[in-house]
Amino acid sequence: MARKMLNDGELSQPNQEEQTHFDFDLFVIGAGSGGVRAARFSANFGAKVGICELPFHPISSEVIGGVGGTCVIRGCVPKKILVYGASFGGELEDARSYGWEVHEKIDFDWKKLLQKKTDEILRLNGIYKRLLSNAGVKLYEGEGKIVGPNEVEVTQLDGTKLSYSAKYILIATGSRAQRAPIPGQELAITSDEALSLEELPKRAVVLGGGYIAVEFASIWRGMGSTVDLLFRKELPLRGFDDEMRAVVARNLEGRGINLHPRTTIKELIKSEEGVKVITDHGEEIVADVVLFATGRAPNTKRLNLKAVGVEVDQTGAVKVDENSRTNVPSIWAVGDVTNRMNLTPVALMEGMCFAKTVFGGQPCKPDYRDVPCAVFCIPPLSVVGLSEEQAIEQGKGDILVFTSSFNPMRNTISGRQEKTVMKLVVDAETEKVLGASMCGPEAPEIMQGIAVALKCGATKAQFDSTVGIHPSSAEEFVTMRSVTRRVAAASSNPKTNL
């Protein structure tokens, strides 16, 4: 199959010399979500593709990784399995109100769930390898680094170094969890270790206010652990809609998690009782496990980028243009290593756009508008589009805010005091729906459909004209008729009614 490749910024038909000059048309460093997607589809377009990845292990390091990357091995997938496991605790409690005779003492086998989780990520690791093989991509196990604009060196497990030339090089090495730089930091764990603990902690302290922090707090609390969540701001989940952040905080407390806003850890001390946590307020908390969920750093230290001239920012993230191209024309980068929008589906989009642009003759740029996301706390939060604060900050005109807070039908029988909250942010002049949020059961499943509507530019009138599914929580999104508040474009302090 003849293929079109990018040449000096323009698509051109390569001649025979260009096709045979390099060992590969494309060499990818990193076989996570973005790297595998780019490799497979580039190969489907006719490119000769090589890819390298570090050896597999559930806990990553500078020299350990695994085909499938963070999402499959030590991120989204194993996390969601643990969320499912933790959710059964509350559901078993609710079941009593539905007539199920549940014994007072219910045993939970952490090791059994952990083994099931490990079995699943091993299965997925194998699937990703087969996907590459079936696409004709050559996989090398070892550490890759760039030694020239068109040359990659792979150090195999036995120390042997292999050198390959490639017309294009794609960096897709992702990111790794970081520990807070405080005394005793070695006594803490990151999300990597949290997904592979030998024993379920009875007492856990979580430092951080992001989605990883609230998710693990929910997981451990759902499994019966005592959990303290410490974060710097007044509310967790900075960057999300403030009103929905308050809802999440209320739900976390309602589930029994101890919240410590405007608090951080000053020091960790090993003691006979466990790990002693000293906060910046002088509080002392003793825990079996302390989780640092305080951010991630791009995996670029060992890639030799400075020597090749590839620019990185102060965090180590690879600088790229809107096409995912670095300042070195033959070297591109996608996914978390670029620190743009660090979500697995976004890395997939970037990898696909790369393949289409460079090898498919279909130039395209990643579109970061209206990207939905979810926080898998219990119950989950899911959003798409602009938050109320972001819509006001844009300052293009007045906005209308529609909210609905209700007790879902399931809770009316179980007696659980936990409301579902939904929200729409609408442009007052055009009636275009700018953003949607939901915190409640099945929020991510519902929000995926709402995201399609926003991507199509749906208006509030079109939401209103849509017939709902009854009885369901989702129907609230098409029955919110009354404006909760109108916020003027000049307003700088949006009110929250929660």
C-alpha positions as CSV (number, residue, x, y, z in Angstrom):
1,M,0.0,0.0,0.0
2,A,1.4,3.4,-1.0
3,R,1.4,5.8,1.9
4,K,1.7,9.6,2.4
5,M,4.0,10.8,5.0
6,L,4.6,14.3,6.5
7,N,7.8,15.9,5.0
8,D,8.9,19.2,6.4
9,G,5.4,20.1,7.5
10,E,3.8,19.1,4.2
11,L,2.3,15.8,3.1
12,S,4.2,14.2,0.3
13,Q,4.5,10.8,-1.4
14,P,7.8,9.3,-0.3
15,N,10.1,7.9,-3.0
16,Q,11.7,4.5,-2.7
17,E,14.9,5.9,-1.2
18,E,13.0,7.6,1.6
19,Q,11.2,4.4,2.4
20,T,14.3,2.3,2.7
21,H,16.7,4.9,4.3
22,F,15.6,4.2,7.9
23,D,15.1,1.0,9.8
24,F,11.6,2.2,10.7
25,D,9.2,4.8,9.5
26,L,8.2,5.3,13.1
27,F,9.8,4.3,16.4
28,V,7.7,4.8,19.6
29,I,9.2,5.0,23.1
30,G,6.5,4.0,25.5
31,A,3.7,1.4,25.0
32,G,1.0,3.0,27.1
33,S,-2.4,4.1,25.8
34,G,-1.1,6.9,23.5
35,G,1.9,5.1,22.3
36,V,0.1,1.8,21.4
37,R,-2.7,3.7,19.6
38,A,-0.2,5.7,17.6
39,A,1.9,2.6,16.7
40,R,-1.1,0.5,15.7
41,F,-2.8,3.0,13.5
42,S,0.5,4.2,11.9
43,A,1.1,0.6,11.0
44,N,-2.4,0.3,9.7
45,F,-1.7,3.2,7.4
46,G,1.3,1.2,6.0
47,A,4.2,2.5,8.1
48,K,6.9,0.2,9.4
49,V,6.7,0.7,13.2
50,G,8.9,-0.3,16.2
51,I,8.0,0.3,19.8
52,C,9.8,-0.2,23.1
53,E,8.6,-0.6,26.6
54,L,10.1,-1.3,30.0
55,P,9.6,-4.7,31.7
56,F,6.3,-5.3,33.4
57,H,5.6,-4.8,37.1
58,P,2.6,-3.4,38.9
59,I,4.8,-0.8,40.7
60,S,6.7,1.4,38.3
61,S,10.1,2.9,38.5
62,E,12.5,4.6,36.1
63,V,13.4,1.1,34.7
64,I,10.1,-0.7,35.2
65,G,6.8,-0.2,33.3
66,G,4.9,-2.7,31.1
67,V,2.9,-2.7,27.9
68,G,-0.4,-1.1,28.6
69,G,1.1,1.7,30.6
70,T,-0.2,3.5,33.7
71,C,-3.9,3.2,32.9
72,V,-4.0,-0.5,32.4
73,I,-1.4,-1.6,35.0
74,R,-1.4,0.9,37.8
75,G,-4.1,3.5,37.1
76,C,-7.6,3.7,35.7
77,V,-8.4,-0.1,35.3
78,P,-7.1,-1.5,38.7
79,K,-8.5,1.6,40.5
80,K,-11.9,1.1,39.0
81,I,-11.8,-2.6,40.1
82,L,-11.1,-1.5,43.6
83,V,-13.9,1.1,43.4
84,Y,-16.3,-1.6,42.4
85,G,-15.1,-3.7,45.3
86,A,-15.5,-0.8,47.8
87,S,-19.0,0.1,46.5
88,F,-20.4,-3.3,47.6
89,G,-20.0,-2.3,51.3
90,G,-22.6,0.5,51.1
91,E,-24.8,-1.6,48.7
92,L,-24.9,-4.4,51.2
93,E,-26.0,-2.0,53.9
94,D,-28.8,-0.6,51.6
95,A,-29.9,-4.2,50.7
96,R,-31.3,-4.7,54.2
97,S,-34.0,-2.1,53.4
98,Y,-34.9,-4.0,50.3
99,G,-35.7,-7.2,52.1
100,W,-32.3,-8.9,51.9
101,E,-31.4,-10.6,55.2
102,V,-27.7,-9.7,55.4
103,H,-25.9,-11.0,58.4
104,E,-24.5,-8.4,60.8
105,K,-20.9,-9.4,60.2
106,I,-19.8,-9.5,56.5
107,D,-16.2,-10.6,55.8
108,F,-14.1,-8.9,53.2
109,D,-11.1,-10.7,51.6
110,W,-8.7,-8.0,50.4
111,K,-6.2,-10.6,49.1
112,K,-8.8,-12.2,46.9
113,L,-9.8,-8.9,45.3
114,L,-6.1,-8.0,44.9
115,Q,-5.4,-11.3,43.0
116,K,-8.4,-10.8,40.8
117,K,-7.1,-7.3,40.0
118,T,-3.7,-8.6,39.2
119,D,-5.2,-11.3,37.0
120,E,-7.1,-8.7,35.0
121,I,-4.1,-6.4,34.4
122,L,-2.0,-9.4,33.3
123,R,-4.8,-10.3,30.8
124,L,-4.9,-6.8,29.5
125,N,-1.1,-6.6,29.3
126,G,-1.3,-9.7,27.0
127,I,-4.1,-8.2,24.9
128,Y,-2.1,-5.0,24.3
129,K,0.9,-7.1,23.1
130,R,-1.3,-9.0,20.8
131,L,-2.8,-5.8,19.4
132,L,0.7,-4.6,18.5
133,S,1.7,-7.9,17.0
134,N,-1.5,-8.2,14.9
135,A,-0.9,-4.7,13.5
136,G,2.6,-5.7,12.5
137,V,4.4,-3.5,15.1
138,K,7.8,-4.8,16.3
139,L,7.9,-4.7,20.1
140,Y,11.2,-4.4,22.0
141,E,11.4,-4.9,25.8
142,G,13.9,-2.5,27.3
143,E,14.7,1.1,28.0
144,G,14.6,3.5,25.0
145,K,16.4,6.8,24.7
146,I,16.9,9.2,21.8
147,V,20.5,9.6,20.6
148,G,19.8,11.6,17.5
149,P,17.0,13.3,15.6
150,N,16.4,10.0,13.8
151,E,18.0,7.5,16.1
152,V,16.8,5.5,19.1
153,E,18.9,3.3,21.4
154,V,17.2,0.4,23.3
155,T,18.9,-1.2,26.3
156,Q,17.6,-4.7,26.6
157,L,17.1,-6.6,29.9
158,D,20.5,-8.3,29.5
159,G,22.2,-4.9,29.0
160,T,22.6,-5.3,25.3
161,K,22.2,-2.0,23.4
162,L,20.4,-1.9,20.1
163,S,20.4,1.1,17.8
164,Y,17.6,1.9,15.2
165,S,17.1,4.7,12.8
166,A,13.6,6.1,12.2
167,K,12.1,8.8,10.0
168,Y,9.9,9.8,13.0
169,I,10.3,9.3,16.7
170,L,7.3,9.5,19.1
171,I,7.8,10.0,22.8
172,A,4.9,8.4,24.8
173,T,6.5,7.6,28.2
174,G,3.7,9.0,30.4
175,S,4.3,10.2,34.0
176,R,5.0,8.8,37.4
177,A,3.6,9.5,40.9
178,Q,5.7,11.7,43.1
179,R,6.3,11.8,46.9
180,A,6.1,15.1,48.8
181,P,9.6,16.4,49.8
182,I,9.2,16.2,53.6
183,P,11.1,14.5,56.4
184,G,10.1,10.8,56.5
185,Q,8.7,10.7,52.9
186,E,10.1,7.2,52.5
187,L,7.5,6.0,55.0
188,A,4.7,7.0,52.6
189,I,3.4,5.3,49.5
190,T,2.1,6.5,46.1
191,S,-0.9,5.2,44.1
192,D,1.3,2.5,42.6
193,E,1.9,0.8,45.9
194,A,-1.7,1.5,47.0
195,L,-3.0,-0.7,44.3
196,S,-0.8,-3.6,45.4
197,L,-0.8,-3.5,49.2
198,E,-0.3,-6.9,50.9
199,E,-2.8,-6.0,53.6
200,L,-5.8,-3.7,53.7
201,P,-4.9,-0.8,56.1
202,K,-7.2,-0.3,59.1
203,R,-6.1,3.3,59.4
204,A,-5.1,5.4,56.3
205,V,-4.1,9.0,55.8
206,V,-4.3,10.4,52.3
207,L,-2.5,13.6,51.4
208,G,-3.9,15.5,48.4
209,G,-7.1,17.0,47.1
210,G,-7.1,15.7,43.6
211,Y,-9.1,12.9,42.0
212,I,-6.6,10.2,43.0
213,A,-6.7,11.3,46.6
214,V,-10.5,11.3,46.9
215,E,-10.8,8.0,45.0
216,F,-8.5,6.1,47.3
217,A,-10.1,7.7,50.3
218,S,-13.4,6.4,49.0
219,I,-12.0,2.9,48.3
220,W,-10.4,2.4,51.7
221,R,-13.4,3.8,53.6
222,G,-15.8,1.6,51.5
223,M,-13.8,-1.4,52.7
224,G,-14.1,-0.4,56.3
225,S,-10.8,1.5,57.0
226,T,-10.6,4.7,59.0
227,V,-9.6,7.4,56.6
228,D,-8.2,10.9,57.1
229,L,-8.0,13.1,54.0
230,L,-5.7,16.1,54.1
231,F,-5.7,18.9,51.5
232,R,-4.4,22.4,51.1
233,K,-7.6,24.2,49.9
234,E,-11.0,24.7,51.6
235,L,-12.5,22.0,49.3
236,P,-11.0,19.0,47.5
237,L,-10.8,18.8,43.6
238,R,-9.4,22.2,42.8
239,G,-10.3,23.1,39.2
240,F,-13.7,21.5,39.2
241,D,-16.9,23.4,39.6
242,D,-17.0,24.9,43.2
243,E,-20.6,23.9,43.8
244,M,-19.9,20.3,42.8
245,R,-16.7,20.3,44.9
246,A,-18.9,21.1,48.0
247,V,-21.2,18.2,47.1
248,V,-18.3,15.8,46.9
249,A,-16.9,17.0,50.2
250,R,-20.3,16.6,51.9
251,N,-20.6,13.0,50.5
252,L,-17.1,12.1,51.6
253,E,-18.0,13.2,55.1
254,G,-21.3,11.5,54.9
255,R,-19.5,8.2,54.1
256,G,-17.4,8.6,57.2
257,I,-14.1,10.1,55.8
258,N,-12.4,12.6,58.1
259,L,-11.7,15.8,56.1
260,H,-8.8,18.1,57.1
261,P,-9.1,21.2,54.8
262,R,-6.2,23.7,54.6
263,T,-3.9,21.1,56.1
264,T,-0.7,19.4,54.9
265,I,1.9,17.1,56.4
266,K,5.0,18.5,58.0
267,E,6.7,15.2,58.9
268,L,6.3,11.4,59.0
269,I,7.8,9.5,61.9
270,K,8.0,5.7,62.3
271,S,6.6,4.5,65.6
272,E,5.5,1.2,67.3
273,E,1.9,2.0,66.6
274,G,2.5,2.7,62.9
275,V,3.4,5.9,61.0
276,K,2.9,9.1,63.0
277,V,1.7,11.9,60.8
278,I,2.6,15.5,62.0
279,T,0.4,18.1,60.3
280,D,1.3,21.8,59.8
281,H,-1.3,22.6,62.5
282,G,0.5,20.4,65.1
283,E,-2.0,17.6,64.9
284,E,-0.8,14.0,65.3
285,I,-2.5,11.1,63.4
286,V,-1.3,7.5,63.6
287,A,-1.8,5.4,60.4
288,D,-1.0,2.0,59.0
289,V,-0.6,3.6,55.5
290,V,0.1,7.2,54.4
291,L,-0.7,7.8,50.7
292,F,0.9,10.8,48.9
293,A,-1.5,11.8,46.1
294,T,0.3,15.1,45.4
295,G,0.9,15.0,41.7
296,R,2.8,13.3,38.9
297,A,5.9,14.1,36.9
298,P,6.6,13.4,33.2
299,N,8.9,10.5,32.5
300,T,11.6,12.4,30.6
301,K,14.8,12.3,32.8
302,R,16.4,9.3,31.1
303,L,15.4,10.0,27.5
304,N,18.5,12.1,26.7
305,L,16.3,14.9,25.4
306,K,18.7,17.8,26.3
307,A,21.5,16.2,24.2
308,V,19.2,15.9,21.2
309,G,17.9,19.5,21.7
310,V,14.2,18.6,22.5
311,E,12.8,21.3,24.7
312,V,11.0,20.6,28.0
313,D,9.3,22.9,30.5
314,Q,10.3,23.4,34.1
315,T,8.4,20.2,35.2
316,G,10.2,18.1,32.6
317,A,7.2,17.9,30.2
318,V,8.0,17.7,26.5
319,K,7.0,21.0,24.8
320,V,4.9,20.4,21.7
321,D,2.9,22.5,19.2
322,E,-0.8,22.0,18.5
323,N,0.0,19.0,16.3
324,S,2.1,17.3,19.1
325,R,5.4,18.1,17.3
326,T,8.5,19.1,19.3
327,N,11.0,21.7,18.3
328,V,12.9,18.9,16.6
329,P,10.8,18.3,13.4
330,S,11.3,14.5,13.4
331,I,10.4,14.0,17.1
332,W,6.8,14.1,18.4
333,A,5.2,13.5,21.7
334,V,1.7,12.5,23.0
335,G,0.0,11.7,26.4
336,D,1.0,12.7,29.9
337,V,4.6,13.2,29.0
338,T,3.5,16.5,27.4
339,N,1.4,17.5,30.5
340,R,-1.5,18.9,28.5
341,M,-4.7,17.2,29.5
342,N,-3.7,14.1,31.3
343,L,-6.5,11.7,30.6
344,T,-6.3,8.3,28.9
345,P,-8.9,9.0,26.2
346,V,-7.0,12.3,25.4
347,A,-3.8,10.3,24.9
348,L,-5.7,8.0,22.6
349,M,-7.0,11.0,20.7
350,E,-3.5,12.5,20.4
351,G,-2.0,9.2,19.2
352,M,-4.7,8.9,16.6
353,C,-4.2,12.4,15.3
354,F,-0.5,11.8,15.1
355,A,-1.0,8.7,13.0
356,K,-3.6,10.3,10.7
357,T,-1.4,13.4,10.3
358,V,2.0,11.8,9.7
359,F,1.0,8.6,7.9
360,G,-2.6,8.7,7.0
361,G,-2.7,11.8,4.8
362,Q,-5.5,13.2,7.0
363,P,-4.0,16.2,8.9
364,C,-5.8,16.8,12.2
365,K,-5.2,18.4,15.5
366,P,-6.3,17.1,18.9
367,D,-9.5,18.9,20.0
368,Y,-9.6,19.6,23.8
369,R,-13.0,21.3,23.9
370,D,-15.8,19.5,25.8
371,V,-13.7,16.6,27.0
372,P,-15.7,14.7,29.6
373,C,-14.0,13.3,32.7
374,A,-15.0,11.5,35.9
375,V,-13.8,11.3,39.5
376,F,-14.6,7.8,40.8
377,C,-15.2,8.7,44.4
378,I,-18.3,7.1,45.9
379,P,-20.7,8.3,44.6
380,P,-18.8,9.6,41.5
381,L,-18.5,13.0,40.0
382,S,-18.6,13.6,36.3
383,V,-18.3,16.8,34.2
384,V,-18.1,18.0,30.7
385,G,-17.5,21.5,29.3
386,L,-17.1,24.6,31.4
387,S,-17.6,25.0,35.2
388,E,-19.6,27.9,36.4
389,E,-16.4,29.7,37.4
390,Q,-14.8,29.1,33.9
391,A,-17.9,30.3,32.1
392,I,-17.8,33.6,34.2
393,E,-14.1,34.0,33.6
394,Q,-14.6,33.9,29.9
395,G,-16.7,37.0,30.3
396,K,-18.6,36.7,27.0
397,G,-22.0,37.4,28.4
398,D,-24.4,36.5,31.2
399,I,-24.8,32.9,32.1
400,L,-27.8,30.9,33.3
401,V,-27.3,28.2,35.9
402,F,-29.8,25.4,36.3
403,T,-29.4,22.9,39.2
404,S,-31.3,20.0,40.6
405,S,-30.7,18.3,43.9
406,F,-32.8,15.3,44.8
407,N,-32.9,12.1,46.7
408,P,-32.5,9.3,44.1
409,M,-35.3,6.7,44.2
410,R,-32.9,4.0,45.4
411,N,-32.2,6.1,48.5
412,T,-35.8,6.7,49.3
413,I,-36.1,3.0,50.3
414,S,-32.7,2.4,51.8
415,G,-32.9,5.6,53.8
416,R,-29.4,6.7,52.8
417,Q,-29.1,10.5,53.2
418,E,-27.1,11.3,50.1
419,K,-28.5,13.5,47.4
420,T,-27.7,13.5,43.7
421,V,-26.8,16.9,42.3
422,M,-27.0,17.9,38.6
423,K,-26.0,21.2,37.0
424,L,-26.2,22.9,33.6
425,V,-24.3,26.1,32.7
426,V,-26.0,28.0,29.8
427,D,-25.1,31.0,27.7
428,A,-28.0,33.4,28.3
429,E,-27.9,35.0,24.9
430,T,-27.5,31.9,22.6
431,E,-29.0,29.3,25.0
432,K,-26.0,27.1,24.2
433,V,-25.2,24.6,27.0
434,L,-21.6,25.4,28.0
435,G,-21.1,22.8,30.7
436,A,-22.8,20.0,32.6
437,S,-21.9,18.4,36.0
438,M,-23.4,15.5,38.0
439,C,-22.5,13.9,41.3
440,G,-24.4,10.7,42.0
441,P,-24.7,7.1,41.1
442,E,-23.8,6.3,37.5
443,A,-22.8,9.9,36.8
444,P,-20.0,8.9,34.3
445,E,-22.3,6.7,32.3
446,I,-24.8,9.5,32.0
447,M,-22.2,12.2,31.3
448,Q,-20.8,10.4,28.4
449,G,-24.1,10.9,26.5
450,I,-24.3,14.5,27.6
451,A,-20.8,15.0,26.2
452,V,-22.1,14.1,22.7
453,A,-24.8,16.7,23.0
454,L,-22.3,19.4,24.0
455,K,-19.9,18.4,21.3
456,C,-22.8,18.9,18.8
457,G,-23.5,22.4,20.2
458,A,-26.8,21.6,21.9
459,T,-29.0,24.3,23.3
460,K,-31.0,24.4,26.5
461,A,-34.2,24.3,24.3
462,Q,-33.0,21.1,22.7
463,F,-32.4,19.6,26.1
464,D,-35.9,20.7,27.2
465,S,-37.5,19.2,24.0
466,T,-35.9,15.8,24.7
467,V,-38.2,13.2,26.2
468,G,-36.8,11.7,29.4
469,I,-36.4,8.1,30.5
470,H,-38.6,7.5,33.5
471,P,-37.9,6.7,36.2
472,S,-34.3,7.6,36.1
473,S,-31.8,10.1,37.4
474,A,-30.7,11.0,33.9
475,E,-34.2,12.5,33.0
476,E,-33.4,15.4,35.4
477,F,-31.1,16.8,32.7
478,V,-34.0,17.3,30.4
479,T,-36.5,18.5,32.9
480,M,-34.7,21.4,34.6
481,R,-37.0,24.2,33.6
482,S,-36.4,26.9,36.3
483,V,-33.3,29.0,36.3
484,T,-31.5,28.7,39.7
485,R,-29.6,31.9,39.1
486,R,-28.5,34.3,36.4
487,V,-24.9,35.5,36.7
488,A,-23.9,38.8,35.0
489,A,-20.8,38.8,32.9
490,A,-19.1,41.3,35.2
491,S,-19.6,39.1,38.3
492,S,-16.4,37.9,39.8
493,N,-17.9,36.0,42.8
494,P,-20.5,33.4,41.7
495,K,-22.7,32.3,44.6
496,T,-23.2,28.7,45.6
497,N,-26.4,27.5,47.2
498,L,-24.8,24.4,48.8
